[in-house]
């Protein structure tokens, strides 16, 4: 589960919601990962490395939109050219 929090109250509500759920493999969710939210396009980059040489093999752009009460929902992932990703 993911929550976008704008206030301390949002954080407390998200922690309570996550604490009431279980992990995919079972057991309680007794820890969470928190990260800053950066507004803008989101990309994933696939790469391979061999003998100290690195090559980008694919660049993906996520299409995220608000859905209902959720501030964003992943709608699609699109393969893009490196020029379009720049």
N, C-alpha and C positions, 0 to 999 in steps of 0.2 A: 504494500500500500504506500501511496505517496500523498503528502499533504503540503500545500503551499501556505506558509504561515507569515502573517504580517504583523503579529503582535504577540505578547507574552501569553495572552489568553488563547490565541490560536495554537501556540506551541503546547500549552497544557492540555487542550482538547485533543490535539493529534497524539500526544503521548498516552492519554487515557484510551483513545481509540485503538492505538497499536498494542497497548498493554492488554487489551481485552481479546486479542487475536492470538492465533498460534502460528508457529513456523510451518513451512511446507512439509518439513520432515517430522513435524510433531514437536511438542513442548512449547512453553510460553515464549513470547517475544520479550526477552529480558534486556535487549539492547537495540539501539537504532543508529542509523547513519544520518547525520545532518550535514547539509551543504548549502552554500550560498546559491541563490537563484539569480541567474543572469538572463535578462530579457533579450531575445533575439533568436536567430536561427540556430538550430542544434545539428551537429554533424557527428557521424561516426566514421573513423578512418581505419580501413583494414590494411595491414602491411605484412611483409615478410622480411626476414633478415637472414643473411648467410655470410659467413666469413667477414663480418664487420660492414657489409654492404646492406643498405636498407632500401626497399622498394615499396611504394604505395600501390596497392592492388585494386582498391575500390574506395570511393567516397560516397557516403549515404547521407541524405538530408531528411530529418524527421519533420513530418507535418503534424503540428500540435494545434488543437483548437479547444475553446471552452465547450463543455458539454454539461448541461444542467447546472448543478451547484459546483461541479468540479472546474477549477480555473483552467485546466488543460487536460487534454486526453490525446494520446497518440493515435492519429487517424491512419497514417501511412508512413512508409519509409521508401524513399525514392533514390535510385542510383543516379548520381550526377557526375558530370565531367569535372576534372580538377579546375578548369577555368571558371565554371559556374560556382564552385565552392569558394573561390578566392574572393 
